[in-house]
Amino acid sequence: MQSVKDKQADSIRSDFLAKRPLIIASNRGPVTFENTETGEVRFERGTGGLVTAVSSLAQFGDTRWIACARTEADAAWHEGHIPLSENQSELWLEFLFPEPHAYEGYYNTIANPLLWFLQHSMWDISRTPIINRATWEAWENGYVEVNRLFAEAITRQVKTLQGHAIVMLQDYHLYLVPRMLRQLLRPRERPAILHFTHIPWPGPEYWRILPPAMRQSILAGLAGADILGFQTRGDGLNFLRTCQTHLPGAHVKYDLGRLWYHNHATYIRDYPISIDIHALQETTELTEVTNERARFQKFIGDDSQLILRIDRIEPSKNILRGFQAFGEMLELYPEHQGNVKFLALLVPSRLDVEEYQNYLDELMAAAGRINVNFGTSEWEPVRVMVGESYPRAIAALQLYDVLLVNSIADGMNLVAKEGPMVNQRNGVLILSEGTGAYEQLGEEALVISPCDVYATAQALHQALTMPFEERHNHAMQLRTVIEQDDILAWLDKQLLAVAELKL
Ligand code: GDG
């Protein structure tokens, strides 16, 4: 039966979206097209929570999604309706195709690594970043240019659509779009403009890394939105502090979560993102997942415990220190030798960015060292599996005794929410205080400071030896907390704010 809260949320969605078209814009689209060998064009749906949530919104009204083309087939397909769910809802998808040089500067120089590294506090400031002529060129002809393409495409949509649109812009690739939209559209044409930042927002000290012209453009760009969503309250406060420090002419009201800039009010809110619990449960029932699970059960064996981590191959996920902590634990507590396996499922990511290329080699070497130092002919302490398979990830999550999430910094970390929802072994969550998920899940996890390898080793031991009752209680509590706020709650809160602010 539907709860009162669910009914209210349904009515916000249906009332609002029946009258108001929704435009989503993000760097990546919800699907990718491919040309098959037989000459047909096929598309594959993305697995992210955002895609699933938006496809469920599509049933209420007119939903449009604008993203950059990633394959030649994307570019050839260009735009049109795609079916996204069993209930036959459709989504209008438009691909943009920036010049390769512009895309390169926007994506591989400015967004990743410059902004990503800055926002995850990962620059080695005595050496990097080096902002040189090429960076400025990438900024002007790449980042600004691609943001302009998005703003123009959204403007075209807004002008042709019936009804007062809601625009939801996603993430650090699109910081300049809100202000551009204000400039391109007359006041009465303007939609409600929302932007959500999926990654952490550090304090003003960190933004000093960027030259004033770049950081002011970013802040002024965002100040063009009506609502800015962040993963945590801390991120939102950091944003306000950053504006107060680095944006001349900005007036900040902390108690109201409001920024005034150029005669316009922007409201700063936290909307912790979550997972689609219903879709996740359906995924666990897929044959592919069942088969993978059987394979993993064989790999773990009857008497061993499993430590699991699942991440993109990404320095901010702190994978190296995770291996170091495991090695340290085996040294400190030799009773675990032969009785525990560490499985790392690593998804290749951003290999075009120089900083990511060597990271995998370093990881493999670190895992190899542990296997050489501690392994025997019967026991392989660490198994690294590199590749992309969502069913495999979900199957492994069902079987862990310990889930290690030790990111240096992480906007939220969805794995920390998926794990407890599907796990069948009352597994323990070890969670870094640098994740956004820490705010909601910290009380029911073993919390670690991400650079502290010694404390992480101790936490691994504590998790492996935790009495059943305690594990069980934490696992139950984690599920309760995660269930309270799923992905639709994330969307509903934003729609509710649009209604409350009469945007
Ligand atoms: C960014 C922010 C924030 C895992 N293996 C595969 C696969 N996965 C899925 C996981 C999970 C997702 O990928 C990863 O999400 P995370 O949140 O853990 O991490 P980021 O990719 O860094 O996401 C993050 C998030 O945005 C949302 O706002 O939480 O902080 O950094 O759902 O289960 N997916 C596929 N193949 C795999 O092998 N397709």
Boltz pocket constraint, residues with backbone or C-beta under 6 A from the ligand:
constraints:
  - pocket:
      binder: B
      contacts: [[A, 47], [A, 48], [A, 49], [A, 198], [A, 199], [A, 273], [A, 310], [A, 311], [A, 312], [A, 345], [A, 347], [A, 387], [A, 388], [A, 389], [A, 390], [A, 393], [A, 410], [A, 411], [A, 412], [A, 413], [A, 414], [A, 415], [A, 416], [A, 418]]
      max_distance: 6.0
